[in-house]
Amino acid sequence: MSHFILSSDEPGLRLHLRMRGEGGPPVLFVHGATYASRLYDIPHPGASWLEATARAGFCAYAVDVRGFGRSHSKAMTAATRPYGRSREVIRDIDDAVRWICDRHGTEKIVLAGGSWGSIAAGLFASTIGRGRVERLMLYAPIFAERNEGWIGLLADPEDQTRFSPHWTGCRRVDEAGTRARWDAEITAPDISDWRDEAVLQALVQSSLSDDRSSGDVTPPAFRAPNGAYADLWEAFNGRPLYDPAMLDAPLLLLRASNDPTSTRSDAMALLERAGSLRKTYAEVANGSHFASAERRASDLFALCNGFLLS
């Protein structure tokens, strides 16, 4: 089921929310820098994190923040600078949290953020959302550790100390680009040991269908705002985008062991600095940055549900 809510921050923007389940406490998922809320609700058996959360007794939501997925933005299309920084996106999270809390008659919500979404969720929970987050789960968390691979991708080719001006308002993402990045992170001799090809196809094709402009280019490719990349440039140069000491909700940091984007050492630094009185780190083996869409996904879902139910 889908809902659309009006943005309180950007005129004309309607924010898209996916939902699974009806009863139970609400949980809101915030996506990462490339794939939108669809990553949490892949249309393939066993691949929907929202469905797994709903089966555990919760009402599970995932928001497409501005410019991603079905939250189409005219401002992004016209932007010449990276659109949708985390400092702006927390307004989208705030809109979603207020709408969900009103719908459920509650004052607090469980918040989950993945990859770049962990930055946005952490920023929200430590600033304008402080005191309104019942529990905080950060999956594939990114905090503030230098990452040479990502710096090389994001830097100006003429000056590696500078964020590339090539990253304007948004970029296009196609199947080939997704496959190349994902394949590079799988260390198993046989890629199918970690990833079901049908899940990759379901994720890509459904994401293309969520962006009505994807067919305007060949090969088909959906849009992803580059504000997330501008945030990652800061984080991967060791400059944190929020103060984890201000986190006050029970915290779970969850990642896969072979993830080169969300590293164990960065997660440990975040865990150490987090102000939460109750904080936990958990890891599953044999998974990449895309582990929630791989064969270990059910283990990730179970760890998350255990935290939510504890």
N, C-alpha and C positions, 0 to 999 in steps of 0.2 A: 504494500500500500504506500502511496505517496501523498505528501502534503506540501503545499507551497505557502510560505509566509513572507510578508513584506519586510524588506530591510528598513531599519530605522536610521541607517547611515548613508546609503546610496540611493538617490531617487530612481525609481523605476525598477530596482532590483528585486526579484522574487527569489527567495532562498528555498531550495528543494530539500525536503526531508524524506528519507526512506524509513519505513517502519515495519517491524515484525513483532507479532504478539499484541495482545490487547491488555490483559491484566498484569499486575505486578509492578514493582518499582521501575521507574524509567532509567535507562542507560543511554547516553549519547556518545557516539563514536565520531571522531574527527580524523579525516584522511590525511595522506601525505602530499608530496609535491607533484606527483604525476597522475596517478589514478585517483579518481574522486570516490564518492561513497560507494560506488559499484564494487570496489575492492572488498567491502565488508558484506556484500550480498551478491556474490557471483552465482549466476543461474546454472548451477551444476550440483548434483547430489553431494552433500557433505562439505561443500565449499563456502557456505554462507555463515559468517561469524554472527550476523544478526539472528539467523534462525537458531543457531546453537545457544545464543544468549536467551532468546525467547523460550526455548525448550527448558531452560533452567529456571523459568518462572519470572522473567523480567519482560518489560516492554522495551524493545531495542530500537533505537533510532540511529541514523547516520545522516549527517548534514553535508550537502555540497556547499562549501564556502564560496564566496564570490568568484565568479568566472569559471568554476569547475563544474563538470558534469552538466546537470540540468539547471544550474543557477546562472543562466546566461546574462552577460553584462555588456551593455553597449560601451560603457566606460573602458572596459578592457580592450575592446576592439580598436578604440581610438588611441589607446595609451602608447606613448613612445618610451616610457620608462617602465621598469618591472612593476606589474600590477598585483595587488593583493599581498602586501607584507603582513606579517603576523600581528603587528600593532593595529592594523586595520581589521584583520580577520577576527580578532577577539570580539569585535562588535557583532559579527555574524553568529559567533558562538553564543554571545549574550542574548541575541534575539531568539535563537533556538532554545536556549535554556529557559528563558522567560515563558515562551509559548508552551513548551513541554510541561513546565511546572504548573502553569495555569490549567492546562488540560488535565493534569493528574491531581491537582489540589495539594501540591507539596511545595516546600520551600527549598529543598535541596535535590541534587541529582548526582548520579554516578557519571563521571566523565572519563572517556577513554580517547587517547590520541596516539596515532601511529606515525612513526618517522618524522617528517616535518610537522605533522599534526601533533606530535609530542611537544614540540616547541610552542605551538599555538595554544594547546591545552594547558601546558605548564604556565605560560604567560597569563592566560585567563585566570587559572586557579590561584595564582599568586598576586593578582592585582584586582581587576574589577569583579572577579567571581569569587574572591576570597570569602569563606564562610558559607558559600552556597554549593560547594562540592562535597558530597557525602563520602565518596571514595574517588581516587584518581589512579587510573591504570595507564601507563605509558609503554606502548609496544614499539620495539625497535627504536628506543629513545636516542635522541641526538641532543647533546648538551654543548660542549665547548672544547673539543679536542682537535688538534691539527690533523687534517686528513689530506695527504699529498695527492691522492688520486682524484678526489673531488676538487681540490684547488686547481689542478691541471685542467679539469673539464670546464670550470667556471671562469678561469682567469682570462684576461686580455692576452692574446698570443704575442702582442708586442711588449707587454709589461705584466709579468706574472704576479706582481704585487697588487694589481688592480682588477676589479670585477669587470668582465668584458662588456663593452657597450652593445655587443651583439644581442644580449638578452634584453629585448624590448618588452612590450606589454605581455606577450604570451608566445608560446612555441607550439609546434605541432608534434604529436606523438603517433607513430604508426606501429603496426605489428612487428616489422623487421627490427625497429629500434628496441622495442620491448624484449623481443626474443634475444637479441644480441647481449643486452645488459644482463638479463636473467641467466642465460647460458653461462656467461663469464663467471657467475657467482656459484655455480653448482660444481662441486669438486668430485662428485661421484663419477666413476668411469662411464656409467650409463645414465644419461640425464633423466630417463624415465624412472629411475629409482627414486628420484626426488619429486619429479613433476609429471603430472598427467597432462598430456597434450590437449585433451578435451577441456581441461580447466583453463589453460592459456587461451584457447580459442573462445571459450565462453566469456572470459574477462575482456578480451580485446573487442570482440564483436559487439557485446552489450555496451561497452564504453563508447564505441563508435556510434552506436544508435542513440546514445544519450546526448551527443553533440550534433545538432541539426546541420552544422557546417562541415562535418567530416567528409562528406562526399564531394565537396567543392575542390578537393585536391586529389592528385593521383600519386601514389596509392592513397586510399582513404586514411585520414589522420584526424584525431580529435585535438582540441586546444587545451593547453594547461598554462595557467598564469605563471609568470616568471618572478613574482614577488617572493615566492617560496625559495627560488634559487638565490635571490639576494640575501634572504635570511640565512640560507645554508652557507653562503660565502662567509658571513660573519662567524657562524658557529664553527666551521671547519678551519678558520683562522684563529681559533681559541678565544673568541669573544662571545660570551654568553648573552642571550637575548632576554633572559629573565633571571630573577634571584630565587633559587630553589629554597633558600632559607625561609622564604615567606610562604611556602607550602604548609598547610595545616591539616590536610585530610590524610587518612590512611593511604599509603602509596605502594603500588606494585610496579616494578620495572621488569619487563618481559621481552626477551629477545632470543634469536637463534644463534647458535655458536659460530656459524660460518658467515655471519653478516659483516661485510667490510665497511658498511656505512654506519651502522650502529655497533660500535666496538664494546667489548667487555670493559676495557679500562675507562672509557668515557662514561659508561653506565655506572661503574663503581664510583667515579668522581661525583656524579650526580647524586647517587645514593648517599654518599658521605655528607654532602652539603645540604641535602633536603631537610627542611625543618619538621617534617612529619614525625610524630612520635612513634607511629607504627609504620615501618617501611620494609619492603621485601624485594629481593632480586631473585628472578627465576630464569632459567635458560633451557632450551631444548637443543639437542644435538642434531647434526645433519640437516640443517636448514639455512637458507639464504635470507637476504633482506625481504624476499617475497614468501617467507615461510608460511604465512597465513593462507597462501594459495597453493601450498605444496602438500606432500603426503603426511607431514607432521602437523598439519593444521589442527587436527582433532585434539592433539596434545596441548597446543597453545590455547585452544578454546576451553579445554578442561581446566587448565591452570588459571585462566581468567575467571571462569565461573566459580572455581574454588575460592578465589579472593573475594568475589562479589557476595558469595554466600557465607563467608566466614564471620 
